């Protein structure tokens, strides 16, 4: 998937967790083979060029396509699995894959888990029994600085922006690079939707603030291109701001 993944499994670590970790890594490689738009032999590439039909695909591919459509509807079309007119569900697949990898570890008995896929994170449990996870959010305009710290148990954190990968998110309505904030971070419970909503919020740009207030179960923080910020009214429940508020 063109990025780095890491696993953080805290004590107590049961005997089956080591095998589950190998399984989770194998799962991520499998997802890349199936869903990568950069592999001409992937299922997604075959779908994009009309060499396969959705109804002929595996249950996991049909699930991803269905969840992409659900995210498109929930975001008013600001999340789209089509990039530049070509099928590309990457904006949802990475979060989905990370969430599934974390679930495999938890099913094996790991109680306190973090799986990080290129800065998008799924957490279960805490950093220790009774101790919440603490996640520092890098400031997109100030290298080495943080803009907020998110704290909690059983949560997902996803960030979309241009600081790391440049202008890679398209406006689904114009197909031009989106002119969103410098970065937008979304906090929820499950990374599949949290990651897709972060992509949609970035594409939506300044109009995203009002939309977020009407969206249950998720909170957001954005750093604007001029160094300012805005956040949803519920974001302080999850995070401590280290920059000026809205």
Residue pairs with C-beta under 8 A, 6 or more apart in sequence:
1 28
1 31
1 32
1 36
1 90
1 93
1 94
1 97
1 117
1 118
2 38
3 94
3 117
3 118
4 118
5 25
5 28
5 98
5 101
5 115
5 116
5 117
5 118
6 115
6 116
7 21
7 24
7 101
7 105
7 113
7 114
7 115
7 116
8 113
8 114
8 115
8 116
9 17
9 21
9 105
9 110
9 112
9 113
10 111
10 112
10 113
10 125
10 126
10 127
10 128
11 112
11 128
12 111
13 110
14 108
14 109
14 110
16 108
16 109
17 105
17 108
17 109
17 110
19 108
20 104
20 105
20 107
20 108
20 110
21 105
23 104
24 101
24 102
24 104
24 105
24 115
27 97
27 100
27 101
27 104
28 97
28 101
28 117
31 93
31 97
32 39
33 39
33 42
34 42
34 43
34 44
34 58
34 60
34 61
35 42
35 43
35 44
35 61
35 64
35 89
35 90
35 93
35 97
36 42
36 44
36 45
37 44
37 45
37 48
37 83
37 86
37 87
37 88
37 90
39 45
43 52
43 57
43 58
43 61
44 61
44 87
44 88
44 89
46 52
47 53
47 54
47 57
47 61
47 87
48 86
48 87
48 88
54 61
54 62
54 65
55 62
57 65
64 89
64 92
64 93
64 96
65 81
65 89
67 92
67 96
67 192
67 196
68 79
68 81
68 89
68 92
68 196
69 81
71 79
71 92
71 193
71 196
71 197
71 200
72 79
72 80
72 81
74 193
74 197
74 215
75 196
75 197
75 200
75 204
75 211
76 211
77 172
77 173
78 172
78 200
78 201
78 203
78 204
79 91
79 92
79 172
79 196
79 197
79 199
79 200
79 203
80 91
80 172
81 87
81 88
81 89
81 91
81 92
82 88
82 172
83 90
83 170
84 170
84 175
85 175
91 169
91 195
91 196
91 199
92 192
92 195
92 196
94 117
94 118
94 120
94 195
95 117
95 120
95 122
95 156
95 158
95 191
95 192
95 193
95 194
95 195
95 196
96 191
96 192
96 195
97 117
98 115
98 116
98 117
98 120
98 121
98 122
98 191
98 195
99 115
99 122
99 156
99 190
99 191
99 192
101 115
101 122
102 113
102 114
102 115
102 122
102 123
102 124
102 191
105 113
105 115
105 124
106 113
106 124
110 124
111 124
111 125
111 129
112 124
112 125
112 126
112 127
112 128
112 129
113 122
113 123
113 124
113 125
114 121
114 122
114 123
114 133
115 121
115 122
119 159
119 164
120 156
120 157
120 158
120 159
120 191
120 194
120 195
120 198
121 135
121 156
121 157
121 158
121 191
122 156
122 190
122 191
123 133
123 152
123 153
123 154
123 155
123 156
123 157
124 154
125 153
125 154
126 132
126 133
126 153
127 133
127 134
132 151
132 152
132 153
133 151
133 152
133 153
133 155
134 149
134 150
134 151
135 149
135 150
135 151
135 157
136 146
136 148
136 149
137 146
137 147
137 148
137 149
137 150
137 157
137 159
137 185
137 221
137 239
138 145
138 146
138 147
138 163
139 145
139 146
139 147
139 223
139 243
140 147
140 161
140 162
140 163
140 182
140 183
140 223
141 163
141 182
141 223
141 227
145 242
146 242
147 183
147 221
147 223
147 229
147 241
147 242
147 243
148 185
148 221
148 239
148 240
148 241
148 242
148 243
149 239
149 240
149 242
150 157
150 185
150 187
150 238
150 239
151 238
151 239
151 240
152 187
152 238
154 189
155 187
155 188
155 189
155 238
156 187
156 188
156 189
156 190
156 191
156 194
156 195
157 185
157 186
157 187
157 194
158 185
158 186
158 191
158 194
158 195
158 197
158 198
159 183
159 184
159 185
159 186
159 198
160 169
160 180
160 183
160 184
160 198
160 199
160 201
160 202
161 180
161 181
161 182
161 183
161 184
161 202
161 223
162 168
162 169
162 180
162 182
162 183
163 182
163 183
167 177
167 178
168 177
169 177
169 178
169 180
169 199
169 202
169 203
170 176
170 177
170 178
170 203
171 177
171 178
171 179
171 203
172 203
178 202
178 203
178 205
179 205
180 201
180 202
180 203
180 204
180 205
180 208
181 202
181 205
181 206
181 222
181 223
181 224
181 225
182 222
182 223
182 224
182 225
182 227
183 202
183 222
183 223
184 198
184 201
184 202
184 208
184 220
184 221
184 222
184 223
185 198
185 220
185 221
185 222
186 194
186 195
186 197
186 198
186 201
186 218
186 219
186 220
187 194
187 218
187 219
187 220
187 235
187 238
187 239
188 194
188 197
188 217
188 218
188 219
189 217
193 218
194 218
197 215
197 218
197 220
198 220
200 208
201 208
201 211
201 212
201 220
201 222
202 208
204 211
208 220
208 222
209 222
209 230
209 232
209 246
212 218
212 219
212 220
212 232
213 232
213 233
219 231
219 232
219 234
219 235
219 237
219 238
219 239
220 231
220 232
220 235
221 229
221 230
221 231
221 232
221 235
221 239
221 241
222 229
222 230
222 231
223 229
223 243
224 230
227 243
228 244
228 246
229 241
229 243
229 244
229 245
229 246
230 246
231 241
231 245
231 246
235 241
